[in-house]
Amino acid sequence: MGQHVIKMPDLGEGIAEVEVVAWRVQPGDAIVEDQILADVMTDKATVEIPSPVHGTVVALGGKVGESLAVGAELIRLEVEGAGNAPPVARPAAAADEAAEEPADEPADVPHGYVPEPPRVAQGAASVAEAPAAVASPPLSRPAPARAPAPALRAAGDKPLAAPAVRKRAWDLGIELQYVAGSGPAGRITHADLDAYASGQRRGHPAAADGRYAHLEGEEAVPVIGLRRKIAEKMQLAKRRIPHFTYVEEIDVTDLETLRAQLNARYGEERGKLTLLPLLMRAVVLAVRQFPDVNARYDDEANVVTRYQPVHIGIATQTDAGLMVPVVRHAEARDPWSSASEIARLADAARNGKAARDELSGSTITITSLGALGGIVSTPVINHPEVAIVGVNRIVDRPVIKNGGMVARKLMNLSSSFDHRVIDGMVAAEFIQAIRGYLESPATLFVE
C-alpha cells in the first residue's frame, strides 16, 4: 500500500487559488475513480473536483472556507501500489492522546443529563485558543416555559436542587434562579417546578403558548463560498463606485395589456412572456441613444470601455446566494428568445451548473424582486459596470387621466449609476427613454 496525493488542478483562465466550499468525502472513506471529492469556488463558479484513482481517504488538504493555491495538496489517499507520495507518520503524542480515558461522570448526575456549557468571560482567549469544551458548538436548549421574572436570589447564590430536578428544569427550559423552593433550606422540588411552569408563582402567568418565552443561545455562521464572494463584490462596488440612484414612476398598463395579448396568441407556441424580456428590449433600444451607460470602467487604468453588443446581467437569487448570469447579445434577441435564455440561465444558476462564461462579461445589469420589489430600492452596481436598472413591483393606483380618475398599473424603476462616468442628466434621460418605450409598447417592435 502507498499514498497518493491529489493536488489542486489548474482550472484555467489565470486562476491562482480557489476556496473549498464543501468536502464530499471524509478521512476513512473508500472512494472510486471519478468520484467527486470536493466543491471549490473560483471568483464566480463552483467547480467539482473528481478523483483520478481508487483509494481510501487519509487526510484532507484544508477546511471548508480555506483557500488553496493551484498545485497545493487537495487530498491524500491510501492506494494499492507505491502511490506518488511517502506516507505521513502519525505523531506519537497524538496516539497517546487518543488512548486517554474520558473523565468520569459525577456519581450524582442522572443518566442522560447534559450540563450547562461553560461560560467564557469577556476578553478571554479566542475560540481557536480556548480549550476544546469552549470551542465546541453551543448546546441546544429548549425555550424556557415562561417570561423571565425578577430573580429570587442574589447573584452568585446557587439554587438548591437535586440532580434530577436540575435535569428536569433543563428539559423544561426553566432557570432555577427564578423558582421558589419549598423544601428544606429552600431546596427546589419537582412540585415547585410544576407550580412555576403552570404560572402559579406570585401571580405571574407563564407564557404557555411561547409568545413571550425567554430565548437564549447564538449561532456563528462562517461566511464562505458564494456568500463570501458576494460580500467581497458588494464591498468592492460600494467602496470604489460613487453611486447615485434615480427613481421614476412608469405607467405599464398598456404594456401589461400587450403582454397578455401576446401570451394569449403565442404563449403555447413560443412560451409565456414576463415583464423582464420586454424591459430588456427597452434597455437595448435606450442604450443606442446613451452608449456611455452600456460600458465598463477600469478605474485603475482610467479607461471607460463602451460596448456595441448589449450583454445584460440578470440578478438571480439562488439557494447559495445572489448570482448574475448573463444574456449575451440581447440586441439580437426578440422577447421570446430573451425569455427562453433567462429561464435557461436561471435554472443553471440555481442548480449550480452555470459555466464561468455564463456568469461574467455583462455590460449592464437588471435586478428585480418581482412581487417583493417594494416601492423604491437602491441597487448596487455590478462592478465594473456603470449602471444597473432596478425593477419595483407593479401596483394598481388611481390616476388623473384626460380630466378623469382611472385605475392604472404603475411601477417604479430604481436605477443606480456610477457618478464618475454618468452625469445625473444623462441618467435621467436614459431612464426617460426606457419609460417612453414601456409606456408606448408598440415602439419596442419598431426599428
PEVENLIN-V34456 format. One record per pair of residues at least 12 apart in sequence whose C-alpha atoms are under 10 Angstrom apart, sorted by the first residue. I is the first residue (numbers start at 1). J is the second residue. Records with the same first field share a line. If there is no record, write none. Layout:
I=J ; J
This chain:
1=55 ; 78 ; 79 ; 80 ; 81 ; 82 ; 83 ; 87
2=55 ; 77 ; 78 ; 79 ; 80 ; 81 ; 82 ; 83 ; 84 ; 85 ; 86 ; 87
3=55 ; 56 ; 57 ; 58 ; 76 ; 77 ; 78 ; 79 ; 80 ; 81 ; 82 ; 83 ; 84 ; 85 ; 86 ; 87 ; 88
4=53 ; 54 ; 55 ; 56 ; 57 ; 58 ; 75 ; 76 ; 77 ; 78 ; 79 ; 80 ; 81 ; 82 ; 83 ; 84 ; 85 ; 86 ; 87
5=58 ; 59 ; 61 ; 72 ; 73 ; 74 ; 75 ; 76 ; 77 ; 78 ; 79 ; 83 ; 84 ; 85 ; 86
6=49 ; 50 ; 51 ; 52 ; 53 ; 60 ; 61 ; 71 ; 72 ; 73 ; 74 ; 75 ; 76 ; 77 ; 84 ; 85
7=61 ; 68 ; 69 ; 70 ; 71 ; 72 ; 73 ; 74 ; 75 ; 76
8=40 ; 49 ; 61 ; 68 ; 69 ; 70 ; 71 ; 72 ; 73 ; 74 ; 75
9=49 ; 69 ; 70 ; 71 ; 72 ; 73 ; 74
10=69 ; 70 ; 71
11=42 ; 47 ; 70
12=70
13=356
15=42 ; 43 ; 69 ; 70
16=42 ; 68 ; 69 ; 70 ; 71
17=40 ; 41 ; 42 ; 43 ; 67 ; 68 ; 69 ; 70 ; 71 ; 72
18=39 ; 40 ; 41 ; 42 ; 43 ; 46 ; 47 ; 65 ; 66 ; 67 ; 68 ; 69 ; 70 ; 225
19=39 ; 40 ; 41 ; 42 ; 43 ; 46 ; 62 ; 63 ; 64 ; 65 ; 66 ; 67 ; 68 ; 69 ; 224 ; 225 ; 226 ; 228 ; 229
20=38 ; 39 ; 40 ; 41 ; 42 ; 46 ; 47 ; 61 ; 62 ; 63 ; 64 ; 65 ; 66 ; 67 ; 68 ; 74 ; 224 ; 225
21=38 ; 39 ; 40 ; 41 ; 46 ; 47 ; 63 ; 64 ; 65 ; 66 ; 67 ; 224 ; 225 ; 226
22=37 ; 38 ; 39 ; 40 ; 41 ; 48 ; 63 ; 64 ; 65 ; 224 ; 225
23=36 ; 37 ; 38 ; 39 ; 40 ; 48 ; 49 ; 60 ; 62 ; 63 ; 64
24=36 ; 37 ; 38 ; 39 ; 48 ; 49 ; 50
25=37 ; 38 ; 56 ; 57 ; 60 ; 75
26=56 ; 57 ; 58 ; 59 ; 60 ; 75
27=56 ; 57 ; 58 ; 59 ; 60 ; 75 ; 76 ; 77
28=55 ; 56 ; 57 ; 58 ; 59 ; 77 ; 78
29=55 ; 56 ; 57 ; 58 ; 77
30=54 ; 55 ; 56 ; 57 ; 58 ; 77 ; 78 ; 79
31=51 ; 53 ; 54 ; 55 ; 56 ; 57 ; 77
32=50 ; 51 ; 52 ; 53 ; 54 ; 55 ; 56
33=50 ; 51 ; 52 ; 53 ; 54 ; 55
34=49 ; 50 ; 51 ; 52 ; 53 ; 54
35=48 ; 49 ; 50 ; 51 ; 52 ; 53 ; 54
36=48 ; 49 ; 50 ; 51 ; 52
37=49 ; 50 ; 51 ; 57 ; 60 ; 74 ; 75
38=50 ; 51 ; 60 ; 64 ; 74 ; 75
39=64 ; 225
40=64 ; 65 ; 66 ; 67 ; 68 ; 225
41=65 ; 67 ; 224 ; 225 ; 226 ; 229
42=67 ; 225 ; 226 ; 229 ; 356
43=225 ; 226 ; 229 ; 230 ; 232 ; 233 ; 356 ; 359 ; 360
44=225 ; 226 ; 229 ; 230 ; 323 ; 324 ; 354 ; 355 ; 356 ; 357 ; 358 ; 359 ; 360
45=225 ; 226 ; 323 ; 349 ; 352 ; 353 ; 354 ; 355 ; 356 ; 357 ; 358 ; 359 ; 360
46=225 ; 226 ; 352 ; 353 ; 354 ; 355 ; 356
47=352 ; 353 ; 354 ; 355 ; 356
49=74
51=75 ; 77
53=77 ; 79 ; 80
54=77 ; 78 ; 79 ; 80
55=76 ; 77 ; 78 ; 79 ; 80
56=76 ; 77 ; 78 ; 79 ; 80
57=75 ; 76 ; 77 ; 78 ; 79
58=75 ; 76 ; 77 ; 78 ; 79 ; 87 ; 88
59=73 ; 74 ; 75 ; 76 ; 77 ; 78 ; 88
60=73 ; 74 ; 75 ; 76 ; 77
61=73 ; 74 ; 75 ; 76
62=74 ; 75
64=222 ; 224 ; 225
65=222 ; 223 ; 224 ; 225 ; 228
66=224 ; 225
76=88
108=162 ; 163 ; 164
109=162 ; 163 ; 164 ; 166 ; 167
110=162 ; 163 ; 164 ; 165 ; 166 ; 167
111=164 ; 167
112=167
113=163 ; 164 ; 166 ; 167 ; 168 ; 170 ; 171
114=139 ; 141 ; 167 ; 170 ; 171
115=139 ; 166 ; 167 ; 170
116=138 ; 139 ; 141 ; 170
117=133 ; 134 ; 136 ; 137 ; 138 ; 139 ; 140
118=133 ; 134 ; 138
119=134
120=134
137=218 ; 219 ; 220
138=217 ; 218 ; 219 ; 220
139=217 ; 218
140=216 ; 217 ; 218
141=170 ; 171 ; 172 ; 173 ; 215 ; 216 ; 217
142=170 ; 171 ; 172 ; 173 ; 174 ; 215 ; 216
143=170 ; 171 ; 172 ; 173 ; 174 ; 210 ; 213 ; 214 ; 215 ; 216 ; 217
144=169 ; 170 ; 171 ; 172 ; 173 ; 174 ; 175 ; 197 ; 206 ; 207 ; 208 ; 210 ; 212 ; 213 ; 214 ; 215 ; 216
145=169 ; 171 ; 172 ; 173 ; 174 ; 175 ; 196 ; 197 ; 198 ; 199 ; 206 ; 207 ; 208 ; 209 ; 210 ; 212 ; 213 ; 214 ; 215
146=172 ; 173 ; 174 ; 175 ; 196 ; 197 ; 198 ; 199 ; 204 ; 205 ; 206 ; 207 ; 208 ; 209 ; 210 ; 211 ; 212 ; 213 ; 214 ; 215
147=174 ; 204 ; 205 ; 206 ; 207 ; 208 ; 210 ; 211 ; 212 ; 213 ; 214 ; 215
148=174 ; 175 ; 178 ; 204 ; 206 ; 207 ; 212 ; 213 ; 214 ; 215
149=175 ; 177 ; 178 ; 179 ; 201 ; 204 ; 206 ; 214
150=177 ; 178
151=175 ; 176 ; 177 ; 178 ; 179 ; 180
152=176 ; 177 ; 178 ; 179 ; 180 ; 181
153=176 ; 177 ; 178 ; 179 ; 180
154=177
155=177
156=177
157=177
158=176 ; 177
159=175 ; 176 ; 177 ; 178 ; 179 ; 180 ; 181 ; 186 ; 187 ; 188
160=176 ; 177 ; 181 ; 183 ; 184 ; 185 ; 186 ; 187 ; 188 ; 189
161=176 ; 181 ; 183 ; 186 ; 187 ; 188 ; 189 ; 190
162=187 ; 188 ; 189 ; 190
164=189 ; 190
165=188 ; 189 ; 190 ; 191 ; 192 ; 193
166=188 ; 189 ; 190 ; 193
168=190 ; 193
169=190 ; 193 ; 194 ; 197
172=193 ; 197
173=197 ; 213 ; 214 ; 215 ; 216
174=193 ; 196 ; 197 ; 214
175=214
176=188 ; 192 ; 193 ; 196
178=196 ; 201
179=192 ; 193 ; 195 ; 196 ; 197 ; 201
180=192 ; 193 ; 195 ; 196 ; 201 ; 202
181=193
225=320 ; 321
226=320 ; 321 ; 322 ; 323
227=320 ; 321 ; 322
228=321
229=321 ; 322
230=321 ; 322 ; 323
233=380 ; 381 ; 382 ; 383
234=380 ; 381 ; 382 ; 383
235=380
236=382 ; 383 ; 384
237=380 ; 381 ; 382 ; 383 ; 384 ; 385 ; 418
238=380 ; 381 ; 382 ; 383
240=299 ; 383 ; 384 ; 418
241=297 ; 299 ; 380 ; 381 ; 382 ; 383 ; 384 ; 385 ; 386 ; 417 ; 418 ; 419 ; 420 ; 421
242=381 ; 386 ; 416 ; 417 ; 418 ; 419 ; 420 ; 421
243=378 ; 379 ; 380 ; 381 ; 386 ; 387 ; 415 ; 416 ; 417 ; 418 ; 419 ; 420 ; 422
244=378 ; 379 ; 380 ; 381 ; 387 ; 415 ; 416 ; 417 ; 418 ; 419 ; 422 ; 423 ; 424 ; 427
245=376 ; 377 ; 378 ; 379 ; 380 ; 387 ; 388 ; 389 ; 390 ; 413 ; 414 ; 415 ; 416 ; 417 ; 418 ; 419 ; 424 ; 427 ; 428
246=376 ; 377 ; 378 ; 389 ; 390 ; 413 ; 414 ; 415 ; 416 ; 417 ; 424 ; 427 ; 428 ; 431
247=375 ; 376 ; 377 ; 378 ; 389 ; 390 ; 391 ; 392 ; 412 ; 413 ; 414 ; 415 ; 416 ; 428 ; 431
248=376 ; 411 ; 412 ; 413 ; 414 ; 415 ; 428 ; 431 ; 432 ; 435
249=375 ; 376 ; 392 ; 410 ; 411 ; 412 ; 413 ; 414 ; 432 ; 435
250=394 ; 409 ; 410 ; 411 ; 412 ; 413 ; 431 ; 432 ; 434 ; 435 ; 436 ; 438 ; 439
251=394 ; 395 ; 396 ; 397 ; 399 ; 408 ; 409 ; 410 ; 411 ; 412 ; 435 ; 436 ; 438 ; 439 ; 440
252=275 ; 394 ; 395 ; 408 ; 409 ; 410 ; 411 ; 412 ; 435 ; 438 ; 439 ; 440 ; 441
253=394 ; 396 ; 407 ; 408 ; 409 ; 410 ; 411 ; 438 ; 439 ; 440 ; 441
254=408 ; 409 ; 438 ; 439 ; 440 ; 441 ; 442
255=275 ; 278 ; 409 ; 437 ; 438 ; 439 ; 440 ; 441 ; 442
256=274 ; 275 ; 394 ; 409 ; 438 ; 439 ; 441
257=441
258=441 ; 442
259=272 ; 273 ; 274 ; 275 ; 278 ; 441
260=272 ; 273 ; 274
266=336
267=336
270=335 ; 336 ; 337 ; 339 ; 340
271=336 ; 337 ; 339 ; 340
272=336 ; 339 ; 340
273=335 ; 336 ; 337 ; 338 ; 339 ; 340
274=335 ; 336 ; 339
275=335 ; 339 ; 370 ; 391 ; 438
276=314 ; 335 ; 338 ; 339 ; 342 ; 366 ; 367 ; 368 ; 370 ; 391
277=330 ; 333 ; 334 ; 335 ; 336 ; 337 ; 338 ; 339 ; 340 ; 341 ; 342
278=334 ; 335 ; 336 ; 338 ; 339 ; 437 ; 438 ; 441 ; 444 ; 445
279=335 ; 366 ; 389 ; 391 ; 434 ; 435 ; 437 ; 438 ; 444
280=310 ; 312 ; 314 ; 327 ; 330 ; 331 ; 333 ; 334 ; 335 ; 338 ; 339 ; 365 ; 366 ; 389 ; 434
281=330 ; 331 ; 332 ; 333 ; 334 ; 335 ; 338 ; 434 ; 437 ; 438 ; 444 ; 445
282=431 ; 433 ; 434 ; 435 ; 436 ; 437 ; 438 ; 441 ; 443 ; 444 ; 445
283=310 ; 312 ; 330 ; 331 ; 364 ; 365 ; 366 ; 389 ; 430 ; 431 ; 433 ; 434 ; 435 ; 437 ; 438 ; 444
284=309 ; 310 ; 311 ; 312 ; 329 ; 330 ; 331 ; 332 ; 333 ; 434 ; 444
285=310 ; 331 ; 433 ; 434 ; 437 ; 443 ; 444 ; 446 ; 447
286=429 ; 430 ; 431 ; 432 ; 433 ; 434 ; 435 ; 436 ; 437
287=307 ; 308 ; 310 ; 364 ; 430 ; 433 ; 434
288=308 ; 310 ; 331 ; 430
289=429 ; 430 ; 433
290=422 ; 426 ; 427 ; 429 ; 430 ; 433
291=305 ; 306 ; 307 ; 308 ; 430
292=304 ; 305 ; 306 ; 307 ; 386 ; 387 ; 421 ; 422 ; 423 ; 426 ; 427 ; 430
293=306 ; 307 ; 363 ; 364 ; 385 ; 386 ; 387 ; 388 ; 417 ; 418 ; 421 ; 422 ; 426 ; 427 ; 430
294=306 ; 307 ; 308 ; 309 ; 310 ; 311 ; 312 ; 362 ; 363 ; 364 ; 365 ; 385 ; 386 ; 387 ; 388
295=307 ; 308 ; 310 ; 362 ; 363 ; 364 ; 384 ; 385 ; 386 ; 387 ; 421
296=361 ; 362 ; 363 ; 364 ; 382 ; 383 ; 384 ; 385 ; 386 ; 387 ; 418 ; 421
297=383 ; 384 ; 385 ; 386 ; 418 ; 420 ; 421
298=383 ; 384 ; 385
299=384 ; 420
304=384 ; 385 ; 386 ; 421
305=363 ; 385
306=363
307=363 ; 364
308=329 ; 331 ; 363
309=328 ; 329 ; 330 ; 331 ; 332 ; 362 ; 363
310=327 ; 328 ; 329 ; 330 ; 331 ; 332 ; 362 ; 363 ; 364
311=326 ; 327 ; 328 ; 329 ; 330 ; 331 ; 360 ; 361 ; 362 ; 363 ; 364 ; 365
312=324 ; 325 ; 326 ; 327 ; 328 ; 329 ; 330 ; 331 ; 361 ; 362 ; 363 ; 364 ; 365 ; 366 ; 388
313=325 ; 326 ; 327 ; 328 ; 342 ; 358 ; 359 ; 360 ; 361 ; 362 ; 363 ; 364 ; 365 ; 366 ; 367 ; 382 ; 388
314=326 ; 327 ; 342 ; 345 ; 346 ; 359 ; 362 ; 364 ; 365 ; 366 ; 367 ; 368 ; 388 ; 389
315=346 ; 365 ; 366 ; 367 ; 368 ; 369 ; 382 ; 388 ; 390
316=342 ; 345 ; 346 ; 347 ; 349 ; 350 ; 366 ; 367 ; 368 ; 369
317=346 ; 349 ; 350 ; 367 ; 368 ; 369
318=346 ; 347 ; 349 ; 350 ; 351 ; 352
319=349 ; 350 ; 351 ; 352
320=349 ; 350 ; 351 ; 352
321=349 ; 350
322=349 ; 350
323=346 ; 349 ; 350 ; 354 ; 359
324=345 ; 346 ; 349 ; 358 ; 359 ; 360 ; 361 ; 362 ; 365 ; 366 ; 367 ; 382
325=341 ; 342 ; 344 ; 345 ; 346 ; 348 ; 349 ; 354 ; 355 ; 356 ; 357 ; 358 ; 359 ; 360 ; 361 ; 362 ; 365
326=341 ; 342 ; 345 ; 346 ; 357 ; 358 ; 359 ; 360 ; 361 ; 362 ; 363 ; 364 ; 365
327=339 ; 341 ; 342 ; 344 ; 345 ; 358 ; 359 ; 361 ; 362 ; 365
328=341 ; 358 ; 361 ; 362 ; 363
329=362
334=444 ; 445
335=444 ; 445
345=358 ; 359
361=384 ; 385
362=382 ; 383 ; 384 ; 385
363=382 ; 383 ; 384 ; 385 ; 386 ; 387 ; 388
364=381 ; 382 ; 383 ; 384 ; 385 ; 386 ; 387 ; 388 ; 389
365=381 ; 382 ; 385 ; 386 ; 387 ; 388 ; 389 ; 390 ; 415
366=379 ; 381 ; 382 ; 387 ; 388 ; 389 ; 390 ; 391 ; 415
367=379 ; 380 ; 381 ; 388 ; 389 ; 390 ; 391 ; 392 ; 414 ; 415
368=389 ; 390 ; 391 ; 392 ; 393 ; 413 ; 414
369=390 ; 391 ; 392 ; 393
370=391 ; 392 ; 393 ; 394
371=391 ; 392 ; 393 ; 394 ; 395
372=392 ; 393 ; 394
373=390 ; 391 ; 392 ; 393 ; 394 ; 411 ; 412
374=391 ; 392 ; 393 ; 394 ; 395 ; 411 ; 412
375=391 ; 392 ; 393 ; 394 ; 395 ; 411 ; 412 ; 413 ; 414
376=390 ; 391 ; 392 ; 393 ; 411 ; 412 ; 413 ; 414 ; 415
377=390 ; 391 ; 392 ; 412 ; 413 ; 414 ; 415 ; 416
378=390 ; 414 ; 415 ; 416
379=391 ; 414 ; 415 ; 416 ; 417
380=415 ; 416 ; 417 ; 418
381=415 ; 416 ; 417 ; 418
383=418
384=418
385=417 ; 418
386=416 ; 417 ; 418 ; 419 ; 420 ; 421 ; 422
387=415 ; 416 ; 417 ; 418 ; 419 ; 421 ; 422 ; 427
388=414 ; 415 ; 416 ; 417 ; 418
389=413 ; 414 ; 415 ; 416 ; 417 ; 431
390=412 ; 413 ; 414 ; 415 ; 416
391=411 ; 412 ; 413 ; 414 ; 415
392=410 ; 411 ; 412 ; 413 ; 414
393=409 ; 410 ; 411 ; 412 ; 413
394=408 ; 409 ; 410 ; 411 ; 412
395=407 ; 408 ; 409 ; 410 ; 411 ; 412
396=408 ; 409 ; 410 ; 411
397=409 ; 410 ; 411
398=410
412=435
413=431 ; 434 ; 435
414=431
415=427 ; 428 ; 431
